[in-house]
Amino acid sequence: MPKELRSDRRDDIFKEYVIARVEKSGEKFEILVKPEAVQKVRDGKDVDLLKELAIDEIFKDAHKGSKASEDKMAEFFGTTEPLVQYIAANAINPQTSTPHPPQRIENAMEEAKVHIDPFKPIEEQVKEVLDALRPLIPIRFEKVRIAVKLSAEDSAKSYGDIKGYGTILKEEWSPTGAWLGVVEMPAGLQTDFLERLNAKTKGNVETRILKADQRV
């Protein structure tokens, strides 16, 4: 697959491929794809547009061969950062049961030459990205359940944080007013969660990881 739209091949390419356009906030973006891919999209079928490209570029004007501004593409489609953050929040290293730093994930994605499709939601690309990363780093998605015990005073100021990190599966108050609960959250968030609670309560918190449910 050629990486640039050379003028001497432009006519030949337009005989085989068609222009697919996306317009966002008045900005137009164009890619060159196989005609059958466009028909599949119109029919409501799932299509991996990255596999249907004539060349690996997004254009402002495909006929002129002018590429879209990288700043504009980042503004409207985002970068790999949202996907990196999503994986970092949900994944762990199964060998150590600890989260992967976002930079490690980003480096592995670059090494694996992962291509992000700006036209597809993050959730639809995660499995393919994980498959590409596994030969490079040990990684899997998990959820963890953490038992938490807080004093009445600390529970009042920490309850919102607890709900923000995950789902409270079980909760009760002891006769002394202490709050006891079980919280389920993506495994990649557990370190931040524990650090947040320790900071909020000045270390006056009891926690225990109960179990991890593997998924993906």
N, C-alpha and C positions, 0 to 999 in steps of 0.2 A: 504494500500500500504506500503510495507516495506521501510524503510529509508536507509538500507544498503544492499549491495549485499553479503549475507552470503555464505560461501563456500558450506554449506550443502544444499543450495537451488539453487545453480548456474545452475546445470544441468536441473532442472525443469523449471527454468526461460527461459533458452535458447530453451526449447521445445515450449514455448508459444510466445516468443518475438524474434524480430530480431534486429540486430545492424544497426543503422543509423549513418553514418559518415559524418563529416564536416571537411574539410581541409582548413586552412587559414595560409598563409605564412609559409608553411612547417610543421605547427603544426596540429596534428590530434585530433579531439574530437569525442567521441562516446556516444550515448544514446541508451537505450533499449526501443523499441516501438512495438506496435502491427503491425503485417504484413500488415493488411488492410490499416493502416495509410500510410505506405510507398507506397503502390499502388496508394492511392489517390494523394499523392504528385507527383508521376510519371504521373498521369493523368491530372495534372495541377489544381487539386481542392484545395480549402482552407482547411487547417487542423490545429487544435489547438494541437500541439505536446505535450503540457503540460498535456493534458487529455489522451494522449495515452501512457504515460510512464509506464514502468514496475516498476521503482523506481525513486525517486526524486533526481537523480544524473547525472552529466556529467562526463564521464570517459576519461582517456587517453588510457586505454586498458580495455574494458569491460570484455573480457575473463578472465583476471587476477584479475578483480575487483579493479584495481588501478584508483583512482579518478584523474581527471584533476587538474592541479595546479590552485588555485584561482587567482594567479597573472596573469597567462596566459589567463584565462577566462576573467578577467577584461581588459587585454590588447587587446584582439581580439574581445570580444563581448560587452565590456563596462559594466557599473554597472547600478544601478537604477538612477544615477545622471542625465543622459540626459533626461530621462522621467520626473523626478522631475522638472528640469529646464523648460522643454517644458510646463508642466502644470502650473507652477508658472508664466510663461510669458503670458499665454493665459486665465487663470482663475481668477475669483474674488470671494469674499464672497458676495453673493447677499443681505445679511442683512445689510452690511455696504458699499457696492459698492467699496471696497478696495481690493487690491491684497492679496493673502495668501503668507506669507514668505515661501521660499523653505523648511525650517526645519519643519514647521508645516505639509506640504504636505508629506514629508518623514516620519515623525512620524506616520501620519495617515495610510500611506501605510504599515508600519511595523505592526501597530495594526490590520489592516484589513487582514494581511498576504497575501498581493498582490504578485503574482508570475509574474516575467517579463520573457517573452519568448525571449531568445537571438537570435532566428532565425526569428523573425518577426520585421518589421519596427515599430518604435514608434507610428506612426500615426494610425496603425491598432490595437493598444492596448489601446489607450486613452479612448475610450468609456467604455470599460470593467473596466478600472481602476477607472474612475469617478463614475461608478455605485457602486463600492466597497467602495469608499470614502464618498459618500453622507450620509450614516447613521451616519458617524462620524463627518463630518464637512460640513457646508453649502458651496456648490461650484457649479459654472457653468462657461462655456466658454462664453465670450462676446467679441465684438469689440466695441471700442469707437471712436467717432469723436470729435476732439478737434480743435476749432478755435484758430488761432495764429496770433498775430500782432507783427511785429518786425520793428525796424528802418532799414533804408537802410544799415547802417554800420553793424548792428547785423545780418541782414539776410544773408549778404555775408559770414560771418564766421559760421553761424549756419545751412545753407541750407543742407549741407551734412549730418549733424546729424539728421535733420528732415526726410530726405529721408531714412536714415538708420533705423528709428524706425517704419515707416509705409508707407502708400500710400497717396500721395498728391492728394486729390480729386478735389480741386479747389484752384486757386491762382490768385492774382492780385496785382498790384502795385498802390499805391495812388499817387496823384499829388506831394506829398512831398517826394516820394521815399520809403515810408514804404511798407513792404511786408505783405499782408494779405492772409492767406491760411486756408484750412480745411484739417486736416490729420486724416486718419483712421488707427488704430493700435489695436493689441490685448490688451484687458483691463488690463492684468497683467503688461504691460509695461508703463502704464500712469504715475505712480509715478516716475520712473526712467527718463522718457521723460521730465517731468516738472522740475525735479531737474537739469537735464542736461541743459535745456534751461536757467534756472535761473542762473546757474553757468557760462554759456558761455556769457550771456548778463549782468552779475552782477545785475540781477533783473529787467532789463529794457525790460520786455516782458509782453504782455497781452495775457491771455489764457482763454478759456471757453469751458467746456465740453458740446457738443451739444446733443448727443444721444448715446444710446447703443443698439446694435443689438444682441439679444440673439441667440446662436446656441449651438448645441449638447444638 
